[in-house]
């Protein structure tokens, strides 16, 4: 998140990640690969998060992954969530 003043942002809101894949006619087919996405916490390697199959999320959930609510104050320009994308 970014605030124009550079100060902290106070928010109370639902939070979601929206994903989509570009059309195959652009050369991005990922034909025989499973594409997954998973949240992680670099400060807590023991934390466990759901591993999502990106194609299933797009096909079954409209490309939306519901994340934890954002309730409180967040520093501007500081990530509040990290994700890794993997092929298998």
N, C-alpha and C positions, 0 to 999 in steps of 0.2 A: 504494500500500500504506500501511497505517496500523499503527503499533505503539502500544499503550496508554501506554508509557513515553515515547514521542516519540523514542526512540533508533532507530538503524539496524536494519534487518531483514536477517538473513542467511538466504539460502534457496538451495536447490539443487533445482530442480524443472522439469518440463515446463511449458509456458505455452501457453495457447490463448485465442482470442477466440470466444465463442459468441454468435451472432446469430439473431434471429427477427423476423418481421414480424407485427404484430397482424392479427387477422382483418378481412376486408373489411367485415363487418357493423358495425364500429366507425368506418367512414368512411375508413379508410386503405387505399385500393386502389392508388395509384400506378400506375394502369392502363397508361398509355402511356409511362411513363418508365423508363429504365434507372437503377437505383440501384447505385452502386459505393462501395467503401470501400478506402482505401489508407493504409498507415502512412507517416509522414513524420518527419523529424528537423529541428526548427527550428534546431538548431545546426550542421547539415551539409546545406545545400540541394543538394549534389551527390549525396547518398545516393539510391539507387534502390530502390524497393520494389514488389512486385507489386500491380497494380490488380485487385481482385476484384469480380465481378458478384455482388451480394448474393443475388439470386434463385438463381443457379447454385450458390452455396455452400450455401444452404438445401436446394435440391432434390437436389444431388449429394453433399454432404459433411455432411449433418445439421446444417448451420448452424455448423460448426466450422472456424476458420482456425487452423492451427498457427503459433505465433510462436516466436521465438528462446527458447531455454532461459533461465531465470533462475538464474544461478549466481554467487553472491557476496553482497556487502552493498549494500543499497539504503537511502537515506535515507527516513525516514517522511514521508509527505505530499508527496513529490516524484515527479512522473510519470516513469515509465521508458519510456513509449511514447506516441506521439501518432498520432491517426488523423483523416482527413478523410472525410466522407461527401458524395457528389456525386450530383446528378441530371443526366441528359442526355436 
